[in-house]
Amino acid sequence: MRPIGTLLLVFVLTVGGIQHASAFELIPVNPSGVSLEGTATFQTGFGANAGIQLPNGSVASFALGFVLPQSYITGNPIRVAIAWHTNAATPCAVELRPNFISVARVGRTHIPGPGASTGLSSATGSTILAASATNVTNAVLYNITSPDGVTPLQAFDVINFGLFRPADVPGDTCAGNLVIQGIVLVIGS
């Protein structure tokens, strides 16, 4: 049984007469329910106003947690998809870095990595997000893996993680807010 609020998508592709299936479980996260730190705020409103506001020039971060569902198959990828935009004059770039990850499992100690954010990484390898137009929604993916690189994640693991916009770094050229509009966990192959 799937938790309330999740969606299972199955794709079947036939290649050379052989069917290949991929299944993704989508678990939406309410942006107004995440933990905010530093100068981060949540703003309500219409259009481009609503979302987590991460202002320029100061450290702003958000964090959230979830439990891997019973349907999770050990070894399957776990991704975090984030819909975002900036209200800054464009083109510009904004940086959204992994801050930390914590993985807990019932019956054992936490699964630590060599660094605070080991196990949380940008799917593209870069934490620089390029905005080509003001208030146009973009998407970015982050991968979640075992922090120690050895212990496979499994159903019912408890995962908490955070992302932050650093203050005054050369790669962040957007003078306005980075606005997080939506977050969804993408679980599966």
N, C-alpha and C positions, 0 to 999 in steps of 0.2 A: 504494500500500500504506500502511495506517495503522500508526503505531507501536504496539508492544505496550502494552496498558493503556489505549488510547483507545476511545471509544465514539462511533459516529456515529448520530445520531438524525435522521430525516427526517419532517417533518410536511407533509401535503398537505391544502390547504383548497380546496374548490370554491366559488366565488362567481360567480353569474350564468353558470354553465356553463364558467367558466375556472378551471383548476387553478393554484394558487399553492403553491410548495414552499418550505419553509425547512429548512435542515440545520444542525445544531449538532454540533460535535465536542467531546466532554467529555474533558478530560485531568485525572485526579485527581492531587493532590499529597499526599504523605504528611506530615502535620503534624510528625511526629517527625524529619523530615529537613530542616527549614528551619533557617536560621541565626538564632540568638537573641542579642540584645544587651541591655545594661542589666540590669534585674532580671527579664527574661523567663526562664521555665524551661519544660521539658516534664515533665509528670507523667503517669505511667501509673496505671492503676487501673480499677475498675469504675464504671459509671454516670457521674455528672457529674464524676468526678475526672480522667478522662483528657483531655489536650489541652495546648495551649500556654497557659501561665498568664501573664497580663499584670496584675500587681498594681496596686492603687490607690496614689496618692501618690508614684510614682516613674516615671521614664521607662523604659518597657519596649517593645522592638520586635522584629520578626521580618522576615526577608528571604528571598526565594527567586528562582530563575531558571529559565528554560525557553527552548527554541528553537521558534519557530513551525514547525509541521510542513510538509512538502512539499505537503500538501493545502490549505494556507491560501490563500485567494483574496484578493489585494490589495484593500483597502477594506472587507473584512468586519469586523464588530465583534469585539473581544476583551474579554471580561469575566472578572473573578475573583469567584467566588461563595464566600462564607465562612459556615460554620455556626458559631454562637457562643451562649454563654449567660453569665450571671453568677451567682455564688454569693452575691451581696449581697442584703440585704433590698430588696424591691421595693415599689412601682414606683420606678425610678431610671433614669438615663441614663448612658451611657459613651461616651467619645470615642475613635475609631480613625481617625487621620489618615494621609494619604499622607506618606511620609518621603522617598523618592527613587525615581527610575526611570532606568535606563541602557539604551540601545538601541545595539547594535553590529551591524554588517553587514560581512561579509567583503569586503575590497577597498576600504574607505573608512574615514574617521574616524567616531567615534561620532556619533550624531544627538542633539545637545543641545537643550534648550529654554531659555527665559529664566529658569526656576526649577528647583530640584532635583527637584521633584515634578511639574513640568508634563508632562502626558501620562498621569498617574495621578489619577483623580478618582472621587468617590462617584457612583454612578448616580442617586442621589436629590438630589444637590447638597448634602447635609448629611453631616457626619462624626459626628453625634450618633446613637447607637443607643439606642433606647428598650426597656427591659426591663420587661415587665408582670408577670412572675412569676419567682421564683427557680428556677434550674436548668432553665428551659424553653428549648429550642433555637429560635433565631431565625436568619434569613439576611440577609445584606447583599451588595450587588453593587458592585464598583468597575469602572470602564472604563479600558482601556488604549488610548491613541492615540499618534500620533507626537508626540514631545516638541516638535518645532519647528513642528508644525501644517501643514507643507508636504510633507515627505517621506513618502510613504505607506509603511506597514509592509508587508513582504513575507515570503514563505516563507523560512525559515532565518535570519531576524533573531533575534538573541540578546537576550532581555529579562530584566533583573534589576530587582527592585523591592522596596520595603519599606514596612511600615505600622507605626505606633507609637501607644501610649497615652501622652499627655502627663501630666506631673505637675501636680497642683493647678490645674486649670483650672475655671472656674465651670460649664461645661456638663456636666462629668463628676461625677455625684452618686452613683455606685455605690461603696460603701465596700469592696466585695470585689473578687475577681479577675474580669477579663474572660477567658473561656476560649474559645480557638479550637479547635473540635472537628474541623472538616473544611474542606478547600480544594479547589476544582475550577476549572480554566480552562474557560471556555465560549467556543468559537471558532466563529463563523459568524453567519449572518443570521437 
